[in-house]
Amino acid sequence: MEGTISVKKTLIANGIFITMDASRPFIQGHMVIEGDKIVRIKEGSPSGDEGFDETMDGQGKLFLPGFVNTHGHAAMSLLRGYGDDMALQVWLQEKMWPMEAKFTAADVAAGTRLSILEMVKGGTTTFVDMYDHMNEVAQAVEESGIRGCLTRGVIGLCPRDVQDAKLAEAVKFAKDWHGKADGRITTMLSPHGPYTCPPDYIERIVQAAHELNLPIHIHMSETAREVQDNLDQYGLRPVQHLEKLGVFQRPTLVAHGVHLNDEEIGILSKYDVRVSHNPGSNLKLASGIARVPELLKAGVLVSLGTDGAASNNNLDMLEEIRLAALIHKGVSGDPVAVAAEDALRLGTLDGARSIWLEDVGSLAPGMKADFIALDIDQPHYYPRTNLLSHVVYSGSSRDVTDVCVNGQWIVRAGECLTLDEERIIYEAQRSFERLTGA
């Protein structure tokens, strides 16, 4: 018909699919994508010739939803290895903040592209980013094809006019980019943390979030010192402090949530506050281990994040999934504290739900075509006992061969199709050398 728009129709045949549907976790068969959505996923082969524009043979591959990284600072990949084996406050004040003060927009662009390249090649299809120079981040998301939930993080330890400027910039960014890049970009507002933002500034950010109808993302209760400092300064632990300031009146995603007592877990559950669990970063900075089994039992939605590459030091979501499955067994003495399927869900479906994406995170008709393929024709995936267990306990991000976001191939046969890998690596190294005077 004249005026109709042709929609690409892709068949993935002979595949094994982990769906993240508890009632039907595995499907051995085929998946059909039309445009940016999955329209069919069924056992066996398709019947007849449906006129597919592209057919991919999935033999020897395992398909699952792309990983969702719910907390990070992409540009900080430039500081990977720059300040290791230090306590959080020392690391921030002596290494990170002085160097970040030198960051230009070009540095943020270089670091962000390096992180996006690392993420997509490791199977991450959606990420949360809290940083500065966010227009550069959004442009990198737009050109790369990844999905991003982006926010201009604001630190309020500055004069009122600087606070005003930062908040205005955060609001403008949120307005300018929400829903852009074919809907792949969503936005939030982010006071950096209760220890970096005065109470009245947090209240102003909350009011702006109400006016824009946007969620809030904030660091919270990452270290024991942070909790004690909050008690000393305000007479309240961080959860009660943020509750009093009205933060939880908005949909909220908190990063870390390591040091929580039972009462605080109850408050988070009451307000449906989501928690981004960052096990790798929290272990490396010796911040502690979040009470994830207790959070899950209380009905709190938990997801996984890498944090920045300066404190991790990689952006490997499969590593975070494995850590989440292992460390809670170790500290609790309960081998089923976080089972393999629970950990994988935290890194996929629950990650998407944590950032209010209802059509991402599982493989089912009507969901966005955000998925990855792993090469399972390798020794560590044999014998074929439980492929989901193999992914979590044996798999590697280096097993990722193909990545699709919004129905578009981002990675094929291990090669990124949307970004110039050689140039990105060169520019990141050049930025680091400029920053350090090397």
Secondary structure in CASP SS format (residue, H / E / C, confidence):
PFRMAT SS
TARGET T0000
AUTHOR 0000-0000-0000
METHOD secondary structure of the structure
MODEL  1
M C 1.00
E C 1.00
G C 1.00
T C 1.00
I C 1.00
S C 1.00
V C 1.00
K C 1.00
K E 1.00
T E 1.00
L E 1.00
I E 1.00
A E 1.00
N E 1.00
G E 1.00
I E 1.00
F E 1.00
I E 1.00
T C 1.00
M C 1.00
D C 1.00
A C 1.00
S C 1.00
R C 1.00
P C 1.00
F E 1.00
I E 1.00
Q E 1.00
G E 1.00
H E 1.00
M E 1.00
V E 1.00
I E 1.00
E E 1.00
G C 1.00
D C 1.00
K E 1.00
I E 1.00
V E 1.00
R E 1.00
I E 1.00
K E 1.00
E E 1.00
G C 1.00
S C 1.00
P C 1.00
S C 1.00
G C 1.00
D C 1.00
E C 1.00
G C 1.00
F C 1.00
D C 1.00
E E 1.00
T E 1.00
M E 1.00
D E 1.00
G C 1.00
Q C 1.00
G C 1.00
K E 1.00
L E 1.00
F E 1.00
L E 1.00
P E 1.00
G C 1.00
F E 1.00
V E 1.00
N E 1.00
T C 1.00
H C 1.00
G C 1.00
H C 1.00
A H 1.00
A H 1.00
M H 1.00
S H 1.00
L H 1.00
L H 1.00
R C 1.00
G C 1.00
Y C 1.00
G C 1.00
D C 1.00
D C 1.00
M C 1.00
A C 1.00
L H 1.00
Q H 1.00
V H 1.00
W H 1.00
L H 1.00
Q H 1.00
E H 1.00
K H 1.00
M H 1.00
W H 1.00
P H 1.00
M H 1.00
E H 1.00
A C 1.00
K C 1.00
F C 1.00
T C 1.00
A H 1.00
A H 1.00
D H 1.00
V H 1.00
A H 1.00
A H 1.00
G H 1.00
T H 1.00
R H 1.00
L H 1.00
S H 1.00
I H 1.00
L H 1.00
E H 1.00
M H 1.00
V H 1.00
K H 1.00
G C 1.00
G C 1.00
T E 1.00
T E 1.00
T E 1.00
F E 1.00
V E 1.00
D E 1.00
M E 1.00
Y E 1.00
D C 1.00
H C 1.00
M H 1.00
N H 1.00
E H 1.00
V H 1.00
A H 1.00
Q H 1.00
A H 1.00
V H 1.00
E H 1.00
E H 1.00
S H 1.00
G C 1.00
I C 1.00
R E 1.00
G E 1.00
C E 1.00
L E 1.00
T E 1.00
R E 1.00
G E 1.00
V E 1.00
I C 1.00
G C 1.00
L C 1.00
C C 1.00
P C 1.00
R H 1.00
D H 1.00
V H 1.00
Q H 1.00
D H 1.00
A H 1.00
K H 1.00
L H 1.00
A H 1.00
E H 1.00
A H 1.00
V H 1.00
K H 1.00
F H 1.00
A H 1.00
K H 1.00
D H 1.00
W H 1.00
H C 1.00
G C 1.00
K C 1.00
A C 1.00
D C 1.00
G C 1.00
R C 1.00
I E 1.00
T E 1.00
T E 1.00
M C 1.00
L E 1.00
S E 1.00
P E 1.00
H C 1.00
G C 1.00
P C 1.00
Y C 1.00
T C 1.00
C C 1.00
P C 1.00
P H 1.00
D H 1.00
Y H 1.00
I H 1.00
E H 1.00
R H 1.00
I H 1.00
V H 1.00
Q H 1.00
A H 1.00
A H 1.00
H H 1.00
E H 1.00
L H 1.00
N C 1.00
L C 1.00
P C 1.00
I E 1.00
H E 1.00
I E 1.00
H E 1.00
M E 1.00
S C 1.00
E C 1.00
T C 1.00
A H 1.00
R H 1.00
E H 1.00
V H 1.00
Q H 1.00
D H 1.00
N H 1.00
L H 1.00
D H 1.00
Q H 1.00
Y H 1.00
G C 1.00
L C 1.00
R C 1.00
P H 1.00
V H 1.00
Q H 1.00
H H 1.00
L H 1.00
E H 1.00
K H 1.00
L C 1.00
G C 1.00
V H 1.00
F H 1.00
Q H 1.00
R C 1.00
P C 1.00
T E 1.00
L E 1.00
V E 1.00
A E 1.00
H E 1.00
G C 1.00
V C 1.00
H C 1.00
L C 1.00
N C 1.00
D H 1.00
E H 1.00
E H 1.00
I H 1.00
G H 1.00
I H 1.00
L H 1.00
S H 1.00
K H 1.00
Y C 1.00
D C 1.00
V C 1.00
R E 1.00
V E 1.00
S E 1.00
H E 1.00
N C 1.00
P H 1.00
G H 1.00
S H 1.00
N H 1.00
L H 1.00
K H 1.00
L C 1.00
A C 1.00
S C 1.00
G C 1.00
I C 1.00
A C 1.00
R C 1.00
V H 1.00
P H 1.00
E H 1.00
L H 1.00
L H 1.00
K H 1.00
A C 1.00
G C 1.00
V C 1.00
L C 1.00
V E 1.00
S E 1.00
L E 1.00
G C 1.00
T C 1.00
D C 1.00
G C 1.00
A C 1.00
A C 1.00
S C 1.00
N C 1.00
N C 1.00
N C 1.00
L C 1.00
D C 1.00
M H 1.00
L H 1.00
E H 1.00
E H 1.00
I H 1.00
R H 1.00
L H 1.00
A H 1.00
A H 1.00
L H 1.00
I H 1.00
H H 1.00
K H 1.00
G H 1.00
V H 1.00
S H 1.00
G C 1.00
D C 1.00
P C 1.00
V C 1.00
A C 1.00
V C 1.00
A C 1.00
A H 1.00
E H 1.00
D H 1.00
A H 1.00
L H 1.00
R H 1.00
L H 1.00
G C 1.00
T C 1.00
L H 1.00
D H 1.00
G H 1.00
A H 1.00
R H 1.00
S H 1.00
I C 1.00
W C 1.00
L C 1.00
E C 1.00
D C 1.00
V C 1.00
G C 1.00
S C 1.00
L C 1.00
A C 1.00
P C 1.00
G C 1.00
M C 1.00
K E 1.00
A C 1.00
D C 1.00
F E 1.00
I E 1.00
A E 1.00
L E 1.00
D E 1.00
I C 1.00
D C 1.00
Q C 1.00
P H 1.00
H H 1.00
Y H 1.00
Y C 1.00
P C 1.00
R C 1.00
T C 1.00
N C 1.00
L H 1.00
L H 1.00
S H 1.00
H H 1.00
V H 1.00
V H 1.00
Y H 1.00
S C 1.00
G C 1.00
S C 1.00
S H 1.00
R H 1.00
D H 1.00
V E 1.00
T E 1.00
D E 1.00
V E 1.00
C E 1.00
V E 1.00
N C 1.00
G C 1.00
Q E 1.00
W E 1.00
I E 1.00
V E 1.00
R E 1.00
A C 1.00
G C 1.00
E E 1.00
C E 1.00
L C 1.00
T C 1.00
L C 1.00
D C 1.00
E H 1.00
E H 1.00
R H 1.00
I H 1.00
I H 1.00
Y H 1.00
E H 1.00
A H 1.00
Q H 1.00
R H 1.00
S H 1.00
F H 1.00
E H 1.00
R H 1.00
L H 1.00
T H 1.00
G C 1.00
A C 1.00
END
